[in-house]
Amino acid sequence: MNMKKAFKVLTAVVLGAMLLTACTPATPAETTKGSESGAKEFTFVWKDTDITPGKDCKKAVEALGTDYKYFSGADCAYEGMNSVYDYTDVTIYAYTDKNGTDEIISIVEVKGADLKTPEGVGNGDTPDKIKEVYGEAKVENKGGLLYQSGNIELSFFVKDGVVSSMTYAEVKGE
């Protein structure tokens, strides 16, 4: 499978999972594992633009430019839309607010090889480095580590012993 086709399939799977997750309530076991990481709120800044979940998506997209692929679909949980802005190094997932007017960032997927969190962890780093910077994870398994601070979950996905991607996700309903 060529890279473009593989990317399209991966994007479709991630978007489908996001839409299904929005319609499936979390069980208590999924939301109460471990304790929260530190008091610091997780943020993500790319190209001098704050693209942290819970923030205004339109402002971020305007600042980042138009070099993205766009996908959208109806939200199954309420009357609104979900949107995906797929840049080369970062993918931004957003939803419309209750009024249907403002887009709010829900998930930021960090794929770029050179991108790092503000705390200095990025793709290619080991789980040991993640733990050195963030401490014990709320959830840890062979597929990665998950941390939560405030209403943001920061997930590090590990493949072949190193971080392959990271996501920042807004947590609701806890």
Buried (B, 14 or more C-beta within 10 A) or exposed (E): EEEEEEBBEEBEEBBEEBBEBBEEEEEEEEBEEEEEBEEEEBBBEBEEBBBBBBBBBEBBBEEBEEEBEEBBEEBEBEEBEBBBBBBEBBBBBBBBEEEEEBBBBBBBBBBBEEBBBEEEBBBEBEBEBBBEEBEEBBBBEEEBBBBBBBBBBBBBBBEEEBBBBBBBBBBEEE
